[in-house]
Amino acid sequence: MRLFSSLTNRIFLASALLAVLVIGIAIYVVNVRVTTEAEGELRRGLEEAGTLVDEQRATLFENSSRLADLIADLPKLEAAAATDDPPTVQPIAQDYQQRVKSDLFLVAGRSGRVLAEIGTSVPPDAVVRLSAGRDGLTGRLTAAFWPHPKGIMQVVTVPISVGAGSPEVLGTLSLGFLFDDRLAARFKARTESEIAFALDGQIRAATLPASDYRDLTPLLGKRGIAQVSVGGDEYLAVLRPLVAPGVNPRLSASPADAGTGGAGPVAIILRSRTERLRFLRAIHTALAGTAVVAVLLATLLSYGVARTITRPLDTITAGMREMAATGDLTRKITLGASRWQDEDARLLATTFNILTDSIARFQREVAERERLSSLGRMSTVVAHEVRNPLMIIKASLRPLKRAAATSDTVREAVDDIDEEVDRLNRVVNEVLDFARPIRFDLAPADLNRLCQESAAAAIADGSGPGVRLMLDPGLPQVTMDAERVRAALVNILVNARQAVVARRRSEQGDAPRPDADGRGAGPAGQAAEGGGAEDVELVTERVDAERVAIIVRDRGIGVEPAMLHRVFEPYFTTKRAGTGLGLAIARNVIEGLGGRITVDSRVQAGTEVRIELPVHAARDVARTGQE
């Protein structure tokens, strides 16, 4: 659940999920609606195409029927039929067939004998049935559908008669027209659908390839809209009968021709569902692409909105976390410039900076009061430290009052007086450095060079452990009071070297008592830069863009845990000639420059003193130094 522990993640995930949900529902609804509309439109279009086929079939039947009636009423044909002589009827029939351009022109006598047959060859059984039929002879219109190698033959038969009232029937005239591939193509142009003609349970002609006829056969005998696979594509199909309503269909190729069943003459209208689905797939793909783009944009926008809300809060919390970890109240929370800057976050950052400034100022005031309050305790220390040198000076002056004082006695007394005067001067200087406000002289300085000079000064006596230097060459120039930092650093290095000497003596059974500065006394040594297993190390490193660090490590005797928290207390020392102000003054200098100093130590393992300084001194450092 760490994913939801971040405010940024919660806002981002909530916004992104809401966007995905809304877009997904919208795309789903659109897809369903488009698919439903497309299926409905496909079915409506198929029904309309079936209606157009019915209209075309009715028009063709009506035209062929009228044409047959007109020709049958012509006197010339009536006179020829009355002769019942084929050679007489044949040329007349041939002339009329060429005029009407029918696929079949057949004249039969009153006895049923064929007098003329022009055009498409007619199956013998169909001729027999036509000639034997009595509907035409009784004056009734009949229609028949015959299978043909090129499709279906529609034959209309009308009587040839003379007279009015009770006309005399001289014979019958049959006109035949093919339902072939060409007629199917005409129907297709009108209906924008694939067309097929079937009879006797077989597909006879179609706009589709002959190889697909077998796929269409299962449609025969079905009612309503059916779905069929033709040539790997999906089609919706509907059947329409080719027999005109109200017409006697008895003269047909088979007894079932009168119906719309599997054997009767039917037209099959087909529309490609695959083509429409292909169009729908294109729409679905476009919608899916739009959805993906919309989701990506919504996700980016959600993340951007979340970041505009949480970035300032992250900056503030990071600054607070760092201040809590380091205890450094000089660091400020700075929000980056942005046109979407949150006013509440800016107000919070400003208020927090004001609060830390107030706390820092309060700490300085408390430190100043502590410094002043310590002056009361200082009187006791000063009195003790001054009384001893004065007593020694007084004792040294007594031999000089004697008349018999030798030059050696005088020289010894002068040396003692000079040493005690130096001691008094050192005590006074340390007390003054601690008691009065520090006046800083700020200027950019090379921190690595300052560390080298401090190490050289700490080992100036030439004895004791050396100092190993590990300096970061990438450090920037640091604005500080170089002399005061050097003095503090020399004091810390001297203490570190003394602690190493104390550990060595303790290992030899002559351990001195650790002093209040944290380490025992001992002589100094020489500096060593680079390699070498030195017991004292001086390290510089870059903390971040605004701070650098100086680290002094030693493998000395360490500090007892009970005394560690008192190492920075003034006047606390066990050195015979110390005032206990060394580390206290060093802390005043470092903190006065806006830095911090910490001590970590373990007995008989060593001590680490860490100093962190700002690259640029705080704005109020110079003012503090001038108070």
C-alpha positions in Angstrom: 0.0 0.0 0.0 3.0 2.3 -0.2 1.7 3.3 -3.6 -1.2 5.1 -1.9 0.9 6.7 0.8 1.9 9.6 -1.5 -0.6 12.4 -2.0 0.7 12.8 -5.6 0.0 9.1 -6.4 -3.5 9.3 -4.8 -4.5 12.4 -6.8 -2.9 11.1 -10.0 -4.5 7.6 -9.7 -7.9 9.0 -8.8 -7.8 11.5 -11.7 -6.4 9.0 -14.2 -8.9 6.2 -13.2 -11.8 8.7 -13.5 -10.6 9.8 -16.9 -10.2 6.2 -18.1 -13.6 5.2 -16.7 -15.4 8.1 -18.3 -13.6 7.6 -21.7 -14.1 3.8 -21.6 -17.8 4.1 -20.9 -18.1 6.7 -23.7 -16.2 4.6 -26.2 -18.2 1.5 -25.2 -21.5 3.3 -25.6 -20.5 4.8 -29.0 -19.3 1.4 -30.2 -22.5 -0.4 -29.2 -24.6 2.4 -30.7 -22.6 2.4 -34.0 -22.7 -1.4 -34.3 -26.4 -1.5 -33.6 -27.2 1.3 -36.0 -25.0 -0.3 -38.7 -26.7 -3.7 -38.2 -30.1 -2.0 -38.3 -29.2 0.0 -41.4 -27.9 -3.2 -43.1 -31.2 -4.9 -42.4 -33.3 -2.0 -43.5 -31.3 -1.6 -46.7 -31.8 -5.3 -47.4 -35.6 -5.0 -47.0 -35.6 -2.0 -49.3 -33.6 -3.9 -51.8 -36.1 -6.8 -51.6 -38.9 -4.3 -52.2 -37.1 -2.9 -55.3 -36.6 -6.5 -56.6 -40.4 -7.1 -56.2 -41.1 -3.9 -58.1 -38.7 -4.8 -60.9 -40.1 -8.3 -61.1 -43.7 -6.9 -61.2 -42.7 -4.4 -63.9 -41.1 -7.0 -66.1 -44.1 -9.4 -65.8 -46.5 -6.6 -66.5 -44.5 -5.4 -69.5 -44.2 -9.0 -70.9 -47.9 -9.7 -70.3 -49.0 -6.5 -72.1 -46.6 -7.1 -74.9 -47.9 -10.7 -75.3 -51.6 -9.4 -75.3 -50.8 -6.7 -77.9 -49.1 -9.2 -80.3 -51.8 -11.8 -79.8 -54.4 -9.3 -80.9 -52.6 -8.4 -84.1 -54.8 -9.5 -87.1 -51.9 -10.8 -89.0 -51.0 -13.3 -86.3 -54.6 -14.2 -85.8 -55.0 -15.0 -89.5 -51.8 -17.0 -89.5 -52.9 -19.0 -86.4 -56.3 -19.6 -87.9 -54.7 -21.6 -90.8 -53.1 -23.9 -88.3 -50.3 -24.2 -90.8 -46.7 -24.0 -89.4 -45.1 -22.8 -92.6 -47.6 -19.9 -92.6 -47.1 -19.0 -89.0 -43.3 -19.4 -88.8 -42.2 -16.3 -90.8 -44.7 -14.0 -89.1 -43.6 -15.2 -85.7 -40.0 -14.7 -86.6 -40.7 -11.1 -87.6 -42.6 -10.3 -84.4 -39.9 -12.0 -82.3 -37.2 -9.8 -83.7 -39.3 -6.7 -83.0 -40.1 -7.6 -79.3 -36.5 -9.1 -78.8 -37.9 -11.9 -76.6 -35.8 -14.8 -75.7 -38.7 -17.2 -76.7 -41.5 -16.7 -79.2 -43.8 -19.8 -79.4 -47.2 -20.1 -81.2 -49.4 -23.1 -80.6 -52.7 -24.0 -82.4 -56.0 -24.7 -80.9 -55.1 -28.4 -80.8 -52.0 -27.7 -78.9 -49.7 -28.3 -81.9 -46.6 -26.0 -82.0 -47.0 -23.8 -85.0 -43.8 -21.7 -84.5 -40.9 -21.8 -82.0 -38.3 -19.1 -82.3 -35.5 -18.2 -79.9 -34.2 -20.2 -77.0 -34.7 -23.9 -77.2 -37.4 -25.1 -75.0 -37.3 -28.4 -73.2 -39.5 -31.0 -74.8 -41.5 -31.7 -71.6 -42.1 -27.9 -71.2 -43.4 -27.7 -74.8 -45.7 -30.6 -74.2 -47.0 -29.0 -71.0 -47.5 -25.7 -72.8 -49.3 -27.2 -75.8 -51.4 -29.4 -73.5 -52.4 -26.6 -71.2 -55.9 -25.4 -71.4 -55.6 -22.1 -69.5 -54.5 -20.2 -72.6 -57.2 -21.8 -74.7 -59.8 -20.8 -72.2 -58.6 -17.2 -72.3 -56.6 -17.2 -69.1 -53.2 -15.7 -68.6 -50.6 -18.2 -67.4 -46.9 -17.9 -66.4 -44.2 -20.5 -66.2 -40.6 -20.6 -65.1 -38.2 -23.0 -66.8 -34.6 -23.9 -65.9 -32.2 -22.6 -68.6 -28.4 -23.1 -69.0 -28.0 -19.3 -68.6 -30.6 -18.8 -65.8 -34.4 -19.0 -65.5 -36.8 -18.6 -68.4 -40.1 -16.7 -67.5 -42.8 -17.6 -70.0 -46.1 -15.7 -70.3 -48.8 -17.4 -72.3 -51.9 -15.6 -73.6 -54.7 -16.8 -76.0 -55.0 -15.8 -79.6 -58.7 -15.2 -80.2 -61.1 -13.4 -82.5 -64.5 -12.0 -81.9 -66.2 -10.3 -79.0 -68.4 -11.5 -76.2 -67.6 -15.3 -76.7 -64.4 -15.1 -78.7 -63.1 -18.0 -80.7 -59.7 -19.1 -79.4 -57.4 -19.8 -82.3 -54.4 -20.8 -80.3 -51.8 -19.5 -77.7 -48.9 -17.1 -77.8 -46.0 -17.7 -75.4 -43.3 -15.0 -74.8 -40.2 -15.9 -72.8 -37.6 -13.7 -71.1 -34.4 -14.9 -69.4 -33.6 -14.1 -65.7 -29.8 -14.4 -66.4 -26.6 -12.8 -65.2 -27.3 -9.6 -67.2 -30.7 -9.1 -65.6 -29.1 -9.8 -62.2 -26.5 -7.1 -62.9 -29.3 -4.7 -63.7 -31.1 -5.5 -60.5 -27.8 -5.1 -58.6 -27.3 -1.6 -60.1 -30.8 -0.6 -58.8 -30.6 -2.2 -55.4 -26.9 -2.0 -54.6 -27.0 -5.6 -53.6 -25.8 -8.9 -54.8 -28.6 -10.8 -56.7 -29.1 -14.5 -57.4 -31.9 -16.4 -59.2 -32.8 -19.9 -58.2 -35.2 -22.6 -59.4 -35.7 -26.3 -58.6 -33.4 -25.9 -55.5 -30.4 -24.7 -57.7 -28.8 -21.3 -58.3 -29.2 -20.6 -62.0 -27.8 -17.1 -62.3 -26.2 -14.5 -60.0 -23.9 -11.5 -59.8 -21.6 -13.6 -57.7 -19.1 -16.1 -59.2 -20.4 -19.5 -60.1 -18.0 -21.0 -57.5 -20.1 -19.4 -54.8 -23.4 -20.9 -55.9 -23.0 -23.9 -53.5 -22.7 -21.5 -50.5 -26.1 -19.9 -51.5 -28.0 -23.2 -51.8 -28.7 -23.5 -48.0 -30.7 -20.2 -48.2 -33.4 -21.8 -50.3 -36.5 -22.5 -48.4 -35.7 -20.1 -45.5 -37.9 -17.2 -44.6 -37.0 -13.7 -43.4 -33.5 -12.4 -43.2 -30.8 -15.1 -42.9 -27.0 -15.0 -42.5 -24.8 -17.0 -44.8 -21.0 -17.2 -45.5 -20.1 -16.9 -49.1 -16.5 -17.0 -50.3 -15.3 -16.4 -46.8 -17.4 -13.2 -46.4 -20.5 -12.9 -44.2 -23.7 -11.8 -46.0 -27.3 -11.1 -44.9 -29.8 -12.5 -47.4 -33.6 -12.3 -48.0 -35.6 -14.3 -50.6 -38.3 -12.9 -52.9 -40.6 -15.0 -55.1 -40.5 -14.5 -58.9 -44.2 -15.6 -59.5 -46.5 -12.6 -59.9 -49.4 -12.6 -57.4 -52.7 -13.5 -58.9 -51.2 -15.3 -61.9 -51.9 -18.9 -62.6 -48.5 -20.6 -62.2 -49.5 -24.1 -63.1 -47.4 -24.3 -66.3 -44.0 -24.5 -64.6 -41.0 -26.7 -64.5 -42.2 -28.6 -61.5 -45.2 -28.7 -59.2 -43.4 -26.7 -56.6 -42.7 -23.7 -58.9 -45.8 -22.0 -57.7 -44.4 -21.3 -54.2 -41.5 -19.7 -52.7 -40.1 -22.9 -51.3 -36.8 -24.5 -52.1 -37.9 -25.5 -55.6 -39.9 -22.5 -56.7 -38.4 -19.6 -58.6 -37.0 -17.0 -56.2 -34.6 -14.1 -56.2 -32.0 -14.0 -53.5 -30.9 -10.5 -52.4 -27.6 -10.3 -50.5 -25.7 -7.5 -48.8 -22.2 -8.0 -47.4 -22.0 -7.9 -43.6 -18.2 -8.3 -43.8 -17.9 -5.1 -45.8 -20.0 -3.2 -43.3 -18.1 -4.8 -40.4 -14.9 -3.8 -42.1 -16.2 -0.2 -42.0 -17.2 -0.7 -38.4 -13.7 -2.1 -37.6 -12.2 1.1 -39.1 -14.5 3.1 -36.9 -13.7 1.0 -33.8 -10.0 1.3 -34.5 -10.3 5.0 -34.8 -12.3 5.2 -31.6 -9.8 3.0 -29.9 -7.0 5.2 -31.1 -8.9 8.2 -29.9 -9.5 6.6 -26.6 -5.8 5.7 -26.1 -4.8 9.3 -27.0 -7.5 10.7 -24.7 -6.4 8.4 -21.9 -2.7 9.4 -22.4 -3.6 13.1 -22.4 -5.9 12.6 -19.4 -3.1 10.7 -17.6 -0.5 13.4 -18.4 -2.9 16.1 -17.4 -3.8 14.3 -14.2 -0.1 13.9 -13.4 0.5 17.5 -14.1 -2.3 18.7 -11.9 -1.2 16.3 -9.1 2.4 17.7 -9.4 1.2 21.3 -9.3 -0.5 20.5 -6.0 2.1 18.2 -4.4 5.4 19.6 -5.7 5.3 22.6 -3.4 4.3 20.4 -0.5 7.2 18.0 -1.3 9.6 20.9 -1.2 8.2 22.1 2.1 8.2 18.6 3.7 11.7 17.8 2.3 13.0 21.1 3.9 11.3 20.3 7.2 12.7 16.8 7.1 16.2 18.0 6.5 16.0 20.6 9.2 14.7 18.0 11.6 17.6 15.7 10.7 20.3 18.3 10.8 18.9 20.8 13.3 20.0 23.6 11.0 17.5 26.4 11.2 19.4 28.6 8.7 18.2 26.7 5.7 15.2 28.3 3.9 12.4 26.7 2.0 12.3 28.1 -1.5 9.5 27.2 -3.9 10.5 27.2 -7.6 9.0 29.9 -9.8 5.9 28.6 -11.7 2.8 30.1 -13.3 0.8 27.4 -11.5 2.3 28.3 -8.1 -0.1 27.3 -5.3 -0.8 30.3 -3.1 -1.5 28.1 0.0 1.8 26.4 -0.4 3.6 29.7 -0.9 1.9 31.1 2.3 2.9 27.9 4.2 6.6 28.2 3.0 6.8 31.9 3.9 5.2 31.3 7.3 7.6 28.4 8.0 10.6 30.5 7.0 9.5 33.3 9.3 9.1 30.8 12.1 12.6 29.3 11.6 14.0 32.9 11.5 12.3 33.6 14.7 13.6 30.4 16.3 17.1 31.1 15.0 17.0 34.6 16.4 15.7 33.3 19.7 18.5 30.7 19.8 21.1 33.5 19.2 19.5 35.5 22.0 19.5 32.5 24.3 23.1 31.8 23.4 24.0 35.4 24.1 22.2 35.2 27.5 24.0 32.0 28.3 27.3 33.6 27.4 26.5 36.6 29.6 25.3 34.3 32.4 28.4 32.3 32.2 30.4 35.5 33.0 29.3 35.0 36.6 30.9 31.5 36.5 33.8 32.9 34.7 34.8 35.1 37.6 35.6 31.9 39.6 37.6 30.4 36.8 39.5 33.7 36.2 40.2 34.1 39.9 41.5 30.6 40.0 43.5 30.9 36.8 44.9 34.3 37.7 45.7 33.5 41.4 48.1 30.7 40.6 50.3 32.6 38.1 50.3 35.6 40.5 51.4 33.4 43.4 54.2 31.9 41.2 55.3 35.5 40.1 55.3 36.6 43.8 57.3 33.6 44.8 59.7 34.2 41.9 60.2 37.8 43.0 61.3 37.0 46.6 64.8 35.8 45.7 65.3 39.0 43.8 64.9 41.0 47.0 67.9 39.4 48.5 71.2 41.2 48.1 73.1 38.0 47.4 70.9 37.0 44.4 73.0 35.5 41.7 72.5 35.9 37.9 71.2 32.3 37.6 68.7 33.0 40.3 67.6 36.2 38.5 67.4 34.4 35.1 65.3 31.6 36.6 63.0 34.0 38.2 62.6 36.0 35.0 61.8 32.8 33.0 59.1 31.8 35.5 57.6 35.3 35.5 57.6 35.4 31.7 55.9 31.9 31.4 53.2 32.9 33.9 52.6 36.2 32.2 52.1 34.3 28.9 49.7 32.0 30.8 47.8 34.9 32.2 47.6 36.5 28.7 46.3 33.2 27.2 43.7 33.0 29.9 42.6 36.5 29.3 42.4 36.1 25.5 40.3 32.9 25.7 38.0 34.5 28.2 37.6 37.6 26.1 37.0 35.5 22.9 34.3 33.6 24.6 32.6 36.4 26.5 32.4 39.1 23.8 30.5 38.9 20.5 32.6 37.7 17.7 33.5 40.1 14.9 33.7 38.3 11.7 35.8 39.4 8.7 34.1 37.6 5.8 35.8 36.9 2.5 35.9 34.0 0.0 38.6 31.5 1.0 40.0 28.2 -0.3 38.8 25.7 2.2 41.3 23.0 1.1 44.2 25.3 1.5 43.0 26.4 4.9 42.8 22.8 6.0 46.4 22.2 4.8 47.6 25.2 6.8 45.7 24.1 9.9 47.2 20.6 9.7 50.7 22.1 9.3 50.1 24.4 12.3 48.8 21.5 14.4 51.9 19.3 13.9 54.4 22.2 14.1 56.2 20.7 17.1 57.3 17.8 14.8 56.4 14.9 17.1 53.3 12.7 17.6 50.9 11.3 15.0 50.6 13.0 11.7 47.4 14.2 9.9 46.2 12.5 6.8 44.5 14.9 4.3 41.7 13.7 2.1 40.5 16.9 0.3 37.8 17.2 -2.3 39.3 19.1 -5.2 35.9 20.1 -6.5 35.0 22.3 -3.5 33.9 25.9 -4.3 35.2 29.1 -2.7 33.6 29.4 0.8 32.7 32.8 2.3 33.9 32.8 5.9 36.3 34.3 8.5 39.3 32.2 7.5 41.5 33.1 10.6 38.8 32.2 13.1 38.0 28.9 11.3 41.7 28.1 11.1 42.1 28.7 14.9 39.1 26.5 15.6 40.3 23.7 13.3 43.8 23.8 14.8 42.4 23.4 18.3 40.3 20.4 17.1 43.3 18.8 15.4 45.5 19.3 18.4 42.8 17.6 20.6 42.6 14.7 18.1 46.4 14.2 18.1 46.4 14.3 21.9 43.6 11.7 22.0 45.7 9.4 19.8 48.7 9.8 22.1 46.5 9.1 25.1 45.3 5.8 23.5 48.8 4.7 22.8 49.8 5.4 26.4 46.8 3.5 27.6 47.8 0.5 25.5 51.2 0.7 27.2 49.6 0.9 30.7 50.2 4.6 31.2 46.9 6.1 30.3 46.3 9.7 31.2 42.9 10.8 32.4 40.7 12.1 29.5 40.3 15.8 29.6 37.0 17.7 29.4 37.7 18.6 25.7 37.2 14.9 25.1 40.8 13.6 24.8 43.9 13.2 26.8 47.0 15.4 26.4 50.0 14.4 24.3 52.6 15.8 21.8 52.0 16.6 18.2 53.5 15.1 15.0 53.8 15.8 11.3 51.3 16.1 8.4 50.9 13.4 5.7 48.8 14.0 2.6 47.5 11.0 0.6 48.1 7.5 1.7 49.4 6.2 5.0 47.6 4.6 8.0 47.5 7.9 10.0 45.5 7.9 13.2 44.2 11.4 12.5 42.3 12.2 9.2 41.2 15.6 7.9 38.5 15.3 5.2 36.6 17.8 3.1 33.5 17.0 1.1 30.5 18.6 -0.7 27.3 18.1 1.2 25.0 19.8 -1.4 24.9 22.8 -3.6 24.9 25.2 -0.6 27.0 23.4 2.1 30.5 21.9 2.6 31.8 19.8 5.4 35.1 19.4 7.3 35.5 16.1 9.1 38.3 15.4 11.7 38.6 11.7 12.6 41.0 10.1 15.0 41.6 6.7 16.4 42.2 8.0 19.9 41.1 7.2 23.4 37.6 8.5 22.7 35.1 10.3 25.0 33.3 8.7 27.9 29.5 8.7 27.2 28.8 10.5 30.4 31.1 13.4 29.3 30.2 13.5 25.6 27.3 15.9 26.0 29.5 18.3 28.0 32.4 18.7 25.6 31.0 22.1 24.4 30.4 23.4 27.9 32.7 26.3 28.8 35.1 26.1 31.6 34.7 22.3 31.9 38.2 20.8 31.7 40.6 18.4 33.4 43.7 19.8 31.8 46.2 21.1 34.3 46.8 24.2 32.2 43.5 24.4 30.3 40.5 26.7 30.6 37.9 24.4 28.9 37.0 27.1 26.3 38.6 25.6 23.2 35.6 23.7 21.8 33.1 26.2 23.2 34.9 29.0 21.2 35.0 26.7 18.1 31.3 26.1 18.4 30.6 29.9 18.7 32.7 30.5 15.5 31.1 27.8 13.4 27.5 28.6 14.5 28.2 32.3 14.1 29.0 31.6 10.4 25.7 29.8 10.0 27.2 26.3 10.3 27.0 23.5 12.8 29.5 21.3 14.6 28.8 17.8 16.0 30.8 15.2 17.9 30.5 11.4 17.7 32.8 9.3 19.8 33.3 5.8 21.3 35.8 5.0 24.1 39.0 3.4 22.8 37.7 3.5 19.2 38.0 7.2 18.2 36.1 10.4 17.7 34.7 12.2 14.7 34.1 15.9 14.7 32.0 17.1 11.8 31.8 20.8 10.8 29.3 21.9 8.1 29.6 25.4 6.7 27.4 27.3 4.2 29.1 28.1 0.9 27.8 31.7 1.4 27.6 33.0 4.9 24.1 33.9 6.1 22.9 37.5 5.5 22.9 38.4 9.2 26.4 36.9 10.1 28.2 40.2 9.4 25.6 42.2 11.4 26.0 39.7 14.3 29.7 40.2 14.2 29.4 43.9 14.5 27.0 44.0 17.5 
